[in-house]
Amino acid sequence: MTGMQESSLVTGIDLLEISRMRRSMQSPRFMTRVFSVKEQALFGQKGKGAAASAAANFAAKEAFSKAMGTGVRGFALPEVQLLRDELGKPYLELTGKALAMVQAKGLELSVSVSHTQEYACAVVVGLRRKTEGGTEHD
């Protein structure tokens, strides 16, 4: 089987050098073009770990785009926000066209991130929900 329509499971993964993100974060234009206000506030709380967190967030956006099968098209990067709950567990908060894409495909998403001193990675897994009749959502 190939393509999104025949599959009930989608995945995306990305890996990023933290040093590249550290350099990119020097540009306010980059930060507003890529990250939401909520994400930027999160980085502000991370101190020396800000670049690693930003790299993980960026990797999650890329992993999302790969799981959707679109690449970074049809949505704005700040619409895909990687946030953390009160225990630190990462989750995706989607808005705008990114949210509409996921809803149209009937997906429930899960995300996991990790980093070392040099690299950050993210994996996004999407499961197509079944409709009431037991068929897959298109």
C-alpha positions as YAML, in Angstrom:
chain: A
units: angstrom
residues:
- id: 1
  name: MET
  ca: [0.00, 0.00, 0.00]
- id: 2
  name: THR
  ca: [1.19, 3.48, -0.76]
- id: 3
  name: GLY
  ca: [-0.12, 6.92, 0.00]
- id: 4
  name: MET
  ca: [-2.08, 8.43, 2.85]
- id: 5
  name: GLN
  ca: [-5.50, 7.13, 1.81]
- id: 6
  name: GLU
  ca: [-4.68, 3.42, 2.19]
- id: 7
  name: SER
  ca: [-2.82, 3.70, 5.50]
- id: 8
  name: SER
  ca: [-4.19, 4.01, 8.99]
- id: 9
  name: LEU
  ca: [-0.76, 4.89, 10.43]
- id: 10
  name: VAL
  ca: [1.57, 7.72, 9.37]
- id: 11
  name: THR
  ca: [5.00, 8.62, 10.71]
- id: 12
  name: GLY
  ca: [7.55, 11.39, 10.37]
- id: 13
  name: ILE
  ca: [11.00, 11.84, 11.89]
- id: 14
  name: ASP
  ca: [13.59, 14.59, 11.89]
- id: 15
  name: LEU
  ca: [17.07, 15.19, 13.33]
- id: 16
  name: LEU
  ca: [18.69, 18.61, 13.76]
- id: 17
  name: GLU
  ca: [22.05, 19.92, 14.93]
- id: 18
  name: ILE
  ca: [21.53, 22.11, 17.99]
- id: 19
  name: SER
  ca: [24.43, 24.37, 16.96]
- id: 20
  name: ARG
  ca: [22.55, 25.28, 13.75]
- id: 21
  name: MET
  ca: [19.49, 26.23, 15.80]
- id: 22
  name: ARG
  ca: [21.61, 28.27, 18.23]
- id: 23
  name: ARG
  ca: [22.86, 30.35, 15.26]
- id: 24
  name: SER
  ca: [19.38, 30.68, 13.72]
- id: 25
  name: MET
  ca: [17.92, 31.88, 17.02]
- id: 26
  name: GLN
  ca: [20.03, 35.05, 16.72]
- id: 27
  name: SER
  ca: [17.58, 36.27, 14.06]
- id: 28
  name: PRO
  ca: [14.30, 37.71, 15.41]
- id: 29
  name: ARG
  ca: [12.83, 37.29, 11.92]
- id: 30
  name: PHE
  ca: [13.60, 33.56, 11.98]
- id: 31
  name: MET
  ca: [12.07, 33.18, 15.43]
- id: 32
  name: THR
  ca: [8.75, 34.83, 14.49]
- id: 33
  name: ARG
  ca: [8.58, 33.05, 11.12]
- id: 34
  name: VAL
  ca: [9.08, 29.59, 12.70]
- id: 35
  name: PHE
  ca: [7.87, 29.62, 16.31]
- id: 36
  name: SER
  ca: [4.62, 30.67, 17.98]
- id: 37
  name: VAL
  ca: [4.49, 33.16, 20.86]
- id: 38
  name: LYS
  ca: [3.85, 30.23, 23.26]
- id: 39
  name: GLU
  ca: [6.94, 28.39, 22.00]
- id: 40
  name: GLN
  ca: [9.13, 31.47, 22.26]
- id: 41
  name: ALA
  ca: [7.94, 31.97, 25.85]
- id: 42
  name: LEU
  ca: [8.87, 28.35, 26.60]
- id: 43
  name: PHE
  ca: [12.40, 28.88, 25.22]
- id: 44
  name: GLY
  ca: [12.73, 31.98, 27.39]
- id: 45
  name: GLN
  ca: [12.26, 29.77, 30.46]
- id: 46
  name: LYS
  ca: [14.93, 27.28, 29.41]
- id: 47
  name: GLY
  ca: [18.06, 29.40, 29.93]
- id: 48
  name: LYS
  ca: [21.08, 27.54, 28.52]
- id: 49
  name: GLY
  ca: [18.75, 24.78, 27.26]
- id: 50
  name: ALA
  ca: [16.85, 27.15, 24.96]
- id: 51
  name: ALA
  ca: [18.67, 26.09, 21.78]
- id: 52
  name: ALA
  ca: [18.10, 22.37, 22.49]
- id: 53
  name: SER
  ca: [14.39, 23.00, 23.13]
- id: 54
  name: ALA
  ca: [14.07, 25.12, 19.99]
- id: 55
  name: ALA
  ca: [15.85, 22.45, 17.95]
- id: 56
  name: ALA
  ca: [13.46, 19.79, 19.28]
- id: 57
  name: ASN
  ca: [10.49, 22.01, 18.44]
- id: 58
  name: PHE
  ca: [11.77, 22.63, 14.93]
- id: 59
  name: ALA
  ca: [12.39, 18.90, 14.45]
- id: 60
  name: ALA
  ca: [8.80, 18.24, 15.55]
- id: 61
  name: LYS
  ca: [7.49, 20.66, 12.91]
- id: 62
  name: GLU
  ca: [9.55, 18.88, 10.24]
- id: 63
  name: ALA
  ca: [8.44, 15.45, 11.50]
- id: 64
  name: PHE
  ca: [4.81, 16.66, 11.39]
- id: 65
  name: SER
  ca: [5.23, 17.76, 7.77]
- id: 66
  name: LYS
  ca: [6.69, 14.37, 6.86]
- id: 67
  name: ALA
  ca: [3.90, 12.50, 8.64]
- id: 68
  name: MET
  ca: [1.35, 14.59, 6.74]
- id: 69
  name: GLY
  ca: [3.14, 13.76, 3.48]
- id: 70
  name: THR
  ca: [3.20, 17.40, 2.38]
- id: 71
  name: GLY
  ca: [6.57, 18.67, 3.39]
- id: 72
  name: VAL
  ca: [6.36, 22.19, 4.76]
- id: 73
  name: ARG
  ca: [3.50, 23.23, 2.46]
- id: 74
  name: GLY
  ca: [-0.10, 24.21, 3.06]
- id: 75
  name: PHE
  ca: [0.45, 25.50, 6.60]
- id: 76
  name: ALA
  ca: [2.61, 28.01, 8.48]
- id: 77
  name: LEU
  ca: [5.27, 26.65, 10.83]
- id: 78
  name: PRO
  ca: [3.95, 28.55, 13.90]
- id: 79
  name: GLU
  ca: [0.64, 26.67, 13.43]
- id: 80
  name: VAL
  ca: [2.45, 23.51, 14.59]
- id: 81
  name: GLN
  ca: [3.42, 24.14, 18.19]
- id: 82
  name: LEU
  ca: [5.35, 21.70, 20.34]
- id: 83
  name: LEU
  ca: [4.41, 22.43, 23.95]
- id: 84
  name: ARG
  ca: [4.88, 20.53, 27.21]
- id: 85
  name: ASP
  ca: [2.32, 19.57, 29.84]
- id: 86
  name: GLU
  ca: [2.81, 20.11, 33.57]
- id: 87
  name: LEU
  ca: [4.94, 16.93, 33.77]
- id: 88
  name: GLY
  ca: [7.09, 17.92, 30.79]
- id: 89
  name: LYS
  ca: [5.45, 15.54, 28.31]
- id: 90
  name: PRO
  ca: [5.53, 17.03, 24.79]
- id: 91
  name: TYR
  ca: [2.36, 17.45, 22.77]
- id: 92
  name: LEU
  ca: [1.40, 19.14, 19.52]
- id: 93
  name: GLU
  ca: [-1.01, 22.06, 19.62]
- id: 94
  name: LEU
  ca: [-2.22, 22.77, 16.09]
- id: 95
  name: THR
  ca: [-4.00, 25.84, 14.75]
- id: 96
  name: GLY
  ca: [-5.10, 27.18, 11.39]
- id: 97
  name: LYS
  ca: [-4.39, 25.19, 8.25]
- id: 98
  name: ALA
  ca: [-2.26, 22.62, 10.12]
- id: 99
  name: LEU
  ca: [-5.22, 21.77, 12.33]
- id: 100
  name: ALA
  ca: [-7.56, 21.65, 9.32]
- id: 101
  name: MET
  ca: [-5.21, 19.21, 7.53]
- id: 102
  name: VAL
  ca: [-5.17, 16.82, 10.49]
- id: 103
  name: GLN
  ca: [-8.93, 17.02, 10.95]
- id: 104
  name: ALA
  ca: [-9.56, 16.41, 7.24]
- id: 105
  name: LYS
  ca: [-7.40, 13.29, 7.38]
- id: 106
  name: GLY
  ca: [-9.05, 12.14, 10.61]
- id: 107
  name: LEU
  ca: [-5.76, 11.74, 12.46]
- id: 108
  name: GLU
  ca: [-4.83, 11.60, 16.13]
- id: 109
  name: LEU
  ca: [-1.19, 12.59, 16.58]
- id: 110
  name: SER
  ca: [1.48, 11.65, 19.09]
- id: 111
  name: VAL
  ca: [4.94, 13.21, 19.34]
- id: 112
  name: SER
  ca: [8.17, 12.29, 21.07]
- id: 113
  name: VAL
  ca: [11.37, 14.35, 21.24]
- id: 114
  name: SER
  ca: [14.86, 13.84, 22.58]
- id: 115
  name: HIS
  ca: [18.24, 15.52, 22.44]
- id: 116
  name: THR
  ca: [21.89, 15.10, 23.25]
- id: 117
  name: GLN
  ca: [24.40, 17.94, 23.56]
- id: 118
  name: GLU
  ca: [24.75, 17.98, 19.76]
- id: 119
  name: TYR
  ca: [21.45, 16.80, 18.22]
- id: 120
  name: ALA
  ca: [17.71, 17.03, 18.74]
- id: 121
  name: CYS
  ca: [15.22, 14.64, 17.19]
- id: 122
  name: ALA
  ca: [11.47, 14.27, 16.96]
- id: 123
  name: VAL
  ca: [9.07, 11.57, 15.84]
- id: 124
  name: VAL
  ca: [5.42, 12.20, 14.99]
- id: 125
  name: VAL
  ca: [3.01, 9.28, 14.65]
- id: 126
  name: GLY
  ca: [-0.53, 9.70, 13.40]
- id: 127
  name: LEU
  ca: [-3.33, 7.17, 13.68]
- id: 128
  name: ARG
  ca: [-6.39, 7.48, 11.49]
- id: 129
  name: ARG
  ca: [-9.53, 7.36, 13.63]
- id: 130
  name: LYS
  ca: [-12.31, 4.95, 12.73]
- id: 131
  name: THR
  ca: [-15.77, 6.39, 12.06]
- id: 132
  name: GLU
  ca: [-18.87, 5.17, 13.89]
- id: 133
  name: GLY
  ca: [-19.47, 2.59, 11.18]
- id: 134
  name: GLY
  ca: [-16.02, 1.11, 11.75]
- id: 135
  name: THR
  ca: [-14.55, 2.40, 8.50]
- id: 136
  name: GLU
  ca: [-11.51, 4.59, 8.26]
- id: 137
  name: HIS
  ca: [-12.01, 8.34, 8.09]
- id: 138
  name: ASP
  ca: [-11.01, 9.77, 4.68]
...
